[in-house]
Amino acid sequence: MSNWLTSLQTETPQEGFELAILLARKGVGYTQPSEDIREKLRTVYEDNADSLIASSQVVAIHYQTIAAANNYWK
């Protein structure tokens, strides 16, 4: 595995949100490393409101962590 996450520090809340999305996506990639399987599973959850809400919750949790690490950009 490469060392891609060097800091949770971001300049702006927007950059923090984008980092939260990246963390969520990377988490999925680490959990299911097969791109073929992820592509097949996407059809299962892409139209499922509960699955989409759950993925939004993961991003929100990551964003809370990043915001705290950035002292809420004060």
C-alpha positions, 0 to 999 in steps of 0.5 A: 500500500502506498502512503497517500494520506499524509495529513488531514489538514486542509485549507478550506472546508470545501477541501475538507469535504473532498478529502472526506469523500476520498477517504470514503472511496478509499475505504471501499477500495481497501475493503473490496480490492476487486474493481470488477466486483465493486462494479457489479455491486454498484448496480445493487446499491446505486438505486437503493436509498438506504445504501446511498444514505449510508454512504452519505453517513460515512462521508459525514463521519469522515468530515467531522474528523477532518473538521476537528483536525482543522480546528473547524477552520477557525 
